[in-house]
């Protein structure tokens, strides 16, 4: 099962939308504290609509506890600044695709520690710094599902 990991997410509707996507594709959503909202936040639930209770959700107290729970070769870090173009990364069905917070991205030290698989969505960085977090998650999740032949309702 694919895993989507949000490290220190800040905006409830983004996380709600990502939770809804995870429900739709049977992915697990991992949230790494601190969070910029409470899990009972109304805007979080509104974005996830009535799917939030169907979500396979794991909440981690901190980044190190999460990292100790997964083997390094399952981690795919994401950034808009460098790395392999997202469609050239080889995904596996039990990967953990890790996204940083909306305002600061992932901690720099992670890229040194887990430099094997870094996915980048190519952008014109002279015009925008990044895409919306939920948009980025959607792009990478569907690429991973396509590569692994696990798109819901599809046979490859």
N, C-alpha and C positions, 0 to 999 in steps of 0.2 A: 504494500500500500504506500502510495506517495505521501510525503510529509511536507507541509508548508510551515515554515518557522518564521514568526515575526518577533524580532528582538526589539524590545522597548517601543512598541507601537504607541502612537500618540493620539490618533484621530479615530474616535469610535465608529463613524460611518465606514471608513476604510476597512477596519477590522470586521465589521458586520458584513460588508460586501464580500470580503475574502472568506469569511465563514460560510456564507451562502454558496460560494463557488466550491469550497471544499465539500460541502454536503452534496452538491450536484455531481461531483466526480469521485466521491468516496475517498477523499484524502483526509488525513489527520491534520488538524491545525494545532500547532504548538505556539503558545504565547509565553514570552520570556519577560518577567518583571524586571524593572518597574514598568507598569503600564500607565499611559497618560489618561486613564479613565477607569471607572469601576466596571466590573463585568455585568452589573445590573443596570448599567447606563441605558436610558431609554433610546438614545439615538443609535446605540450599538444594536439593540434588539430590533429597532425599526428597520435598519439596513439589512439585517439578517432575516427580517420578517418572521414568519412562523417556523423557520428552519433551524433556529438556534438550538432547540432541544434535541434535534436529530444529529447535531454536529459531533464528530469524534474530536473532542477538545482535551488538550493536555496543557496545564499551566505550570510553568517552572518558576521557582523563587528567584533564580539568578542564572546568568549565562553559563557559569562554570558547571553548575549542576546539570544543565541541559547538555553541555558539551561532553561531560563524563558519561552520558547515557547513550551516545551514538559513536560508532566507529568513524574515524577520520575519512575513510574512503567513501562514505555515504553522503558526505557534506558537499553541497554546491553553494558557494557564496555568490552573492549578486551585487553588482554595482553598475553605475552608469558611466564610470570613468575609465575602466581598463578591463582586461581579461579577454577571454575567448568569446566570440559572438555566440549568443545563446543557442543558436541552432547547430553550432559545431560542437557543443558540449555533449558528451555521451551520457544520457540519463539512464538510470535503472529504476525499476518499479518501486523499490524501497528507499530511494534517495530522500534526503532532507534538503530542500531548497530554502536557503536562509536569506531573509530580507531584513534590512535595518529600519530604523525609525524614519518617519517622513522628513524630519528636519536635519538629521545628522548621518543617516546611513548606518553602516556597520562600523564597529570599532576597528581602527587601522590594524591593530595587532592581530586580528583574526586573519587578515589577508597574508600575513607572514607565516602564521601558524598553520593555516590550511590553504596553501597556495596551489594545490594540485588541480582544483576545479573551481574556476571563477567565471561566472557567466555575466555577459554584458549585453544590454540591449543598445544597439547603435543609435545615437541621437545626434542632432546638430546642437552641440553644446554651446555654440555661440548664441543660440536662440532660447534654449531651455536648459535648466540644470538636470532635470529628471522628469520621468513620467509620474503620474499618480501611482501610489503604492498598489492599489487594487488592480490597476491596469497592468502594471509590471508583473504582478503575481499571475494574472490571467494569461499573459503571453508565455511565460516560462512553464506554467503548469500544463497548458495545452501542448506545448512542444514536447515536454517530458512524456505526456500521455500518448502522443502520436508516436514517438520513438519506441516506446515500450509496448505498443499495441494494446493499450488499456483504455482507449477512449470509450466512455460509457455508450452502450447501445450500438457499438461498431465492431465489426470483425475485420481484422487486418489481413 
